[in-house]
Amino acid sequence: MSALVPDQSADPAASGNSASEHESGPAWSRDRLSRDPHADAEKAARVQAMFTSIAHAYDLNNRLHSFGMDQAWRRATVRAVEPKPTDRVLDVACGTGDLTEAFARRGVAHATGADYTPAMLALARAKLARRRPTLPIEYIEADAQALPFEDANFDIVSIAFGIRNVADTARALREFRRVLAPGGRLAILEFGQPRNALLRWANRAYTERIMPMTASIIARDRSGAYAYLPRSVETYLAPPALAAAVERAGFNRVRQVSMTFGVCVLTVAHAAERHVAT
């Protein structure tokens, strides 16, 4: 089991907003997305509201719109950090638990899935109970920027398609370093942009025009979630900038692996011996 610190808040208010605080209407309107969503003062609340809206169709949309590649990307993430039977894993922004389960299936000692959205965690717990109830997994509600765990409590911290949804990337990265034991491994899987101009054009046409329409229909979503997705990728840190941010947070041996022609980029790093204060 993970060593929880009871006096740290896992409540959405820890980020300064709650899901109910944004005005009525879609979480991400066209007007709001015309600006940088990462600079939005209500980003945390809007992201939570967005995921609450699409949770019921999250897995289906992931499989359909990645053509099944999302699971392959997660398996590659697990392999990249070479999990050991004694490892304690924290999967941040775990969503419905796909990456958390992938680590547990590799035989780690324990895996903790943490997410900011209760609706996603409910699905993760139900899926675990239905499919693999004996896996050493626990799910908790937690904010990536204020993790409710003791220092040096984990050997691996992972986050898949979630780092750009955090209100403050640098703060989250410092928290990841804090809860990792020295020498522990960090894995960040995030969307990118293909380098090839033709592939980049095709990817943008798909993610900005086709996918938002079809995914919204499937999810019956009016939150703007699938318009936010490509806009949040476009305006987020480029892979070299993310690698630099990881180093500043107290990690070393940073390397990045491009997947599927650059559609995804996996960043892997090790916790430096010296702890970086938050």
Residue, then its C-alpha position, 0 to 999 in steps of 0.5 A: m500500500s502507498a504511504l498517504v500523507p493525510d493532511q495534504s488535500a486531494d480535493p479539486a480546490a487544491s488547484g484553486n477551482s472546483a468543477s462547479e465554478h465555471e459559468s454555465g455552458p461548455a467547459w471549452s467554448r470556441d471563444r475560449l479555445s481561440r486563446d491559449p487554454h494552458a493560460d486559462a485561470e480556470k483550466a483545472a476546473r474546466v479540465q475536470a468538468m470536461f473529463t466528467s462529461i466524457a468519462h462514460a465513452y473515454d475508453l471507446n473513443n480512445r480505442l476508435h480514434s487511435f486505431g487501437m494504438d493507445q494500448a500499444w503506446r502504454r505497453a511501450t511506456v511500461r517497457a521503457v522504465e523496466p519495472k521490477p517485482t519490488d517496484r512501487v508505481l504511481d500512475v498520475a492522471c490514471g483515468t480509467g486505469d489502463l496504464t495502471e493495470a499495465f504496470a500491475r500485469r507486469g508483476v510490480a509490487h503495487a500500483t497506485g492510480a491517482d486522478y483528479t476526476p471522480a467519474m474517471l476513478a469510478l470507471a477505473r475501479a469498476k473495470l478492475a473489479r470486473r476484469r482483474p480484481t486480484l491485481p495489486i492496485e488502489y485508486i485514489e483521488a489526487d491532484a498532481q500538483a499536491l500529491p498526498f504521499e510521503d517523500a521517496n515513496f515510489d520507484i516509478v511515476s508515470i503519466a499518460f496524456g495528462i501532463r498538458n492537462v495539469a494547471d502548472t507543469a513545473r509544480a507537478l514535475r517537482e511533485f513527481r520528483r518528491v515522491l520518487a525515491p532517488g534513482g526512480r524512473l519517470a515516464i511521461l507519454e504525451f501527444g506530439q506533432p509529426r516532423n514530416a510535413l505531409l504527415r503533420w498536415a494529415n494528423r492535424a486534419y484528423t485531430e482538428r476536424i474529423m476526430p472532434m466531430t466523431a468523438s463528440i457524437i459518440a460521447r454525446d459531449r457538449s463540453g468541448a472536450y474533443a476541440y480542447l484536445p488538439r488545441s491543448v496539444e498545439t499550444y503545449l510545450a514542444p518535446p525539447a521544452l518538456a525535457a528541459a522542464v523535467e531536468r529543472a525539476g530534479f531529473n537526469r538521464v532524460r531521453q525521448v522516444s518518438m512513437t508512430f511518426g511523432v504522434c506521441v512522444l515518450t519522455v523517460a528520466h531518472a530522479a537525481e540523487r539530490h532532492v529538489a524542494t517544492 
